[in-house]
Structures are given as structure tokens and as C-alpha cells.
């Protein structure tokens, strides 16, 4: 892989991880455009590296919210922050099951075909559209003085698990993880100003876990020598994904608060159709 290809893919990941347009799907699309010869487990390893960068950008952007959560959880405080972390852990159970039991099956969807990407982008478009109109109907009558972003209820234990199931399904390339989890939270009636943050936090543990499990193989001498990725492209892609991710994370949180996700549904529908007829 050339360093310029890694730079482009890193930028794509940084944007698409937070915007509800599917980072894995767009990485697959741009691999086709750039003619990057990555498929299967190799493509998945590169994607995980870029996802790790955006996880770190989440921590940086939400640092003031992240530190109190860690402090409360690791000091065993029985407060709201600890409960919040436990809800995040609960949401990670479905994707952990998928990762442990169906990893080889998931890798088969990263074989370079845009058919799956196109279908899943159309599904993402449907989910975003449904969540928008469903929630708009629910929010028609709002309490006096309530802000648009604060309408709804706090994320419950059941909500956490259901959103976690949505995240597990969204491992398919083209099915937006952030779009699927945020849309699910909106349909469940969760507050707009809470669901985006929860969605970004809940991906930290699965990505870090997957990265730690694969980092030895990914950076071993044998792997680097036989891989078409190379160390320099990995570093460039990582940095590009991290920097762009910091910008996109802030942008996306504001978009969710204002309820502006329906325009991304139109974009996903157009891109999905293009993928199907490519």
C-alpha cells in the first residue's frame, strides 16, 4: 500500500466513523477507487488500526466526560458515573459474542465486493429516515421550556443492551455503526444530547480489545514483511484518522442535538444505489 492511499483512507475513516454513513463501507468503496489490494483479514486489520485512531480521538474530544467515568469505575464508587460505565459494558456484550464466535464469518464480508456495502448503505438510509420521522412525531408535543436536544429519557439498562445489539449487527460493511446505534437510541426515546456520546463511548472497549488481541500479530516481523500494508502507511493512516476524527466527533454531536441526520439518509441511499450498479 502507498502512503497516499493510507492518507486518503485515514481521512475517510476519521469522517465516516462519526458521521452516520458507515466507515467500513466507505473504506471498502475507496479501496476499490484507489485499487488498494487489501481483502479479508488484511483489510480488517488495517480497518482496526484506523478505528483505534478514532477511538483515541473520541477520548480526546470527550476527555472531560471520560476521566470522571474512569475515576468512578476504577475506584468502585457507587455513583451515576459507575452506573453509566456498567451500561456501556452491558452494551458491549453482543458485539463481544459476535467477535468471539463469528470473526471468520465477519471477515468474509471484507472480500472486496460492493454488493454487501450497497445493500447495507440502503439499510442505513432506511434506519436514519425511520428514526427521524418516528422521533419527530414523538417530539411534536414537548414540555414547556424543554430544549429540543434534551427531549426524551435517560438511557436505561434495557436501552443499553438493545443499542448494543444494534452495534453488533453494524459490523457489516456499509451498515453505519454510529448511524445504527444513534437511530436505535432515538427510536427508543433516549435524549438526543446523550445518545451520541453514549454511542461514541460504547465503541471504545470493543475496538481496544480487538486491537490488543491483534497487535502482536499485526506488528510482528513476519506479518509486516509479508503484508502489502507496510509500517509507514499504517502510521500515516492512523494519524490522519485521529486528526480528522477529532474534528468530526465534535461536529457529529452537534448534528445529533439539532436532529439533522435525515440528510445523511439521502446520501447513504445515493451511495448505496451507486454501489449496486457499479
N, C-alpha and C positions, 0 to 999 in steps of 0.2 A: 504494500500500500504506500502511495506517495503522501508526503506531509501535507500537501494542499488538499488532498481528498479527506484526510483526517481532520483538517481545519474546518472544512465545509460541514462534515458530518457532526463535528463537535458543536458548531453553531446551530445546526438543525436540532440536535438533541437539547441544547440549552433552551431553545424556544419551545419546542414541541412537548417537552416534559411537563411544562406548567400550563401551556395553552391546551384546551381540550381537542387536540387534533391528532393525537397518537404519535408519540416519539418513535416507537418501534416501527410503526407503519411508514413514517416519513424517512426513517433511516433506510428502510428497505427500498423505498422509492428512489432516494438519492444514490443508493448503491447501484441501482440499475442505470440511473442517468450518468453517473461518473464511471460506470463499468468497473466497479471495485470487486475483485474476485474473493468475496467472503461469503461463506454459506455455512449452514448448520451450526455446530458447536463453536467454530471460529468466529462467526458473525455474532453469536450470542455472547461470547467472551468480550468482544470489542464493545458491544452494547452495554454490558455490565460495567465496563470501565467508564463509559460516558455517563451511565446512570449514577455511578458512585460520585462523579463530579457534581452532578446536580443535587445529590443528597447533601453534599458538603455546602453547596450554595444555599440550600434550604436552612441548614443550621446557622449559616452566617446571617442571612436575612432575618430569620426569626430567633436570633440569639437571645433577645431579652425574654422571650417566651420559653425558649428551650432550656436555659440554665435553671430557672426555678423548678421545672419539671424534673430534671435530673437530680437537683438537690433534694427535693422532697422524696423522690422514689428511692434513692440510694441511702438516705438517712432514715428510711422507714417511717416517715411521717404519715399520719392518717388524716390527710387533708385533701382538698379538691384537686390539687396537682397530682397527688399519688393516684387518685381515682381516675384522673384523665389518662395517665400513663397506662394504668391497667386496662382501660378501654382500648387504647392503642394496641396493647399486647393481644387483647381478645380479637381485634380486627385482623391481626397478622396470622391467626391460626389457619384460616382457609388457604391462604397463599403458601404457607409453610407445607401444608399437606400436598398441594399441587407440586411444589418444588421437590419434595422428597419422593413422591410416588410417581409423578408423571413428567419428570425432567426430560427424558428421552423423547416423549411424545411432543412436548413443547418445542424441542429443538427441531423437529421435523417441519414446523411451520416457518422456520427461518432458512428455507432452502432456495430462496430467490424468486419465488412465484408471487406475482402481484394479484392473483385471483383472490387469495385469502385477505390480503390487505384491502382490496376494493370492497369486498363484502363487509368486512369489519368496519371500514370507514362509513359505509352506509348505515350500519347498525349504530355507530356513534352519532351520526346525524339524527337518526330517529330518537335516540335516548335524550339528546340535548333538546330537541324540539318538544318532545313529550314533557320533559321536566319543566321547560319554560312555560308552556301553556297550562300545564297542570298547576304549577306553583302560582302563576299569575291569577288563576281562578281562585285558588285558596287564599291569596293575599288581597283579594278585591275589597274585603272588609277588614280593615286593620284598626287596632285600638287607637284611641285619640292620643296623639303625641308620639306614637311609636314610629321609629325610623324604619325605612324600607329594609335596611340590612339586618335589623335586629328582630324582624318578624319571625315567628316560629318558636320552637322549643330547643332546649339544650340536647345534645347528643346523648341518647340513652344507651344502656348496655345492649339491648336488642338492636338498636340502630347501628352500633359499632360492629356487631357481628354481621349484619346484613351488608353494610358497606364493605366489610372485609371480604365477603363472598363476591361482591362486585369487583373488587380488586383482583381476586383470584381468577375470575373469568377474563379480565382485561390483560392477561399475559399474551393473548393472541395479538399478533402484529396488525395494526390498523384499528384496534379497539382501544380508544384512549383511556388510560388509567385514571388521569385526573378528571376527564370528562365523565367517565362512568361512575366514579365514586362520588363526585360532586353532584351529578344528576340524581344519583340514588339518594343522597342526603337531602336534596331539595324535595324530592317526591315524598320522603319520609317526614317532611315538615321541619327539618332542622334549620337553625338560624343561618342565614347567608354569611354573616361575619364570623361564623365558627366552622362551617363545613369545609371551606377552602383550606384553612390552617390545619384542620384535622386530616384532610386528605394528603397534604404535603408531609405531615409528621408521620403518618402511618406507613409510608413507603421507606422510611429510614431503616427500620430494623430488617426487612427482607433484603434490601439491596446490600446493606453492610454485611449481613450474614452470608449472602451468596458471594460477595466479594472476598470475604475472609476465607471461605471454603475453597475458592478457586484461585486465590492469589499466588499460592505456591506453584501450582501447575502453570499459571499464566505467565509468570516471570522466571520460570526455571530456564536454565541454559538450553535444554533440549527443545522446549516449546518455542522460545524466541528464535532459535536457529532454524526451526522447521516451519515457522509461521510466516505467512505473507503479510502480516501486520507490521512487525518491527517495533523497537522500543521508542524511537523518535516520534513516529505517528501517534503512538499511544499517549505520549506526554502532551503533544500538541492538541490532540483531540480532547484530552482531559482538561487542559487549561481553557480551551475555547468553550467547552461545555460549562465549566464552572463560572466563567466571567459572564457569559450570556445568560446563564441560569439565574444569577443574582438579579439581573435586570428584569427577566421575565417573571420571576416569582412575585416581586412587588406588584408588577402590572396585573397579574392574574388575580391576586387577592382583591384588588380594587375593582376589577371587572365583575367578579362574583358578587361583591357587595351591591353593585349597581344593576345586577341582573342582565348583563349584556352578552350572555353566552349563545343566544339564538343565532347570531351571525356566524359563529363557528360551525353551527349545524349546516348552514348553507355551503360553507367552504368544504366541509367533510363530504357532503353529498356530491359536490362537483368533482372533488379529487377521487372519490370512490368510483364514480362513473368513468373517469379517465383511466383509472387502473384496470377496470373491467374490459375496456375496449382497446387497451394498449396492445 
